[in-house]
């Protein structure tokens, strides 16, 4: 990650707790994909990125964890809702659920 310090600050980690390793020494390979968008207006750009991001996730990592970074909690919630809607439209509403229903029940009450 090129900006590990910024990423660490964003998640609340101090400088002493942030480590950045070269990709060739990682125990698990990290794949990074970057896709550009030419929409200038912020809200329109955010909306235009959701479908391509979903398609990339389902194509490149259908069964493995993925991290999607957004600029705010509000946008993260909107993107999550859109991803779940797209999964349901494909008749795979549980695509992103990797826990048994009985283990989730205490949190859903």
N, C-alpha and C positions, 0 to 999 in steps of 0.2 A: 504494500500500500504506500503510495507516494506521500500521503499526508497523514501518517500515523499519529503524529502529535495532535493535529486538529481533530482527528477521529476520536482519540482518547479523551480530549477535553469535552467533546460533544456528548460522550457517554458518561462523563463525570469521573474519569480516571485521572490520577495525578501523573506528572511526568515520570515519577519513579516506577509507575506501574504499566508503562507503555513500552512494548517491545516490538520491533519490526524486523522480521527475518527475511533473508533472501529467499525467493521462491524455490531454489534448489536445495534448501535445507529443511523445508517444511515436511513434517511426517505425512500430511495429507495434501495432495496437490490442490492448489488454489487456481481456479480459472477465472479470469476477468474478461468481461465483454463490455465494450463501450459502443453505444449507438448514439449518433448525433441527431438532433432535430433542429430544423430551421425556423420554427415558429417563434416570433419575437415576443408576443404577449404572454405573460407568465401563466395565467389560468389556462389559456388555450394550449400552451406547450405541455402543461401537466396532463391535461385531458388527452392530448395526442400521444402521450407516452404510455398510457395504460395498456392498450391492446398489444402493441409490440412487446412490451415487457412481459405480459402474460404469455404470449406466444413463445418468447425466448425461454421462459421458465419451463413451459411444458415440453418444448423441443430439446433443450440442452440438459435439463436436470429434472426429469419427470418424477424421480423417486428419491432424490437427494435434497438436503437442505439448501436454501437459497436466502441471501440477505438482499433486501431491496431498500436502498436509502432514499429517503424523501426529505424535503426541506422543513417539514413541520409535522407535528402530531395530527393536525387536522387533515393534512394531505395523506398521511399514512393511513388514517381511518378510511378516507375516501377510496384510496387505492385498494385497501383490503376488501372493502365492500364490492368494488368493481371486480376484483379477482374472484371473489366468491360467487358473484352473479355470473361471471363467464364460465366458471366451473359447473355451476348448476345448469346453465344453458347447454353444456356438453353432456348432461346426464351423469356428471361426476361431482355431486355436491360435497362429497367427503374427500376430495382430492388432496386438500391441505390438512386434513385431520390425521394425525399420526399418534393417536392415543385412543385407548378403549373407552367406550361410552361410560362404563361404570366408574372409571377413574376421573372423568370430567364432571360427573354429577354433583359432587360437593361444591364445585365452583359455579355451577349453573343455577343453584337454588337461591 
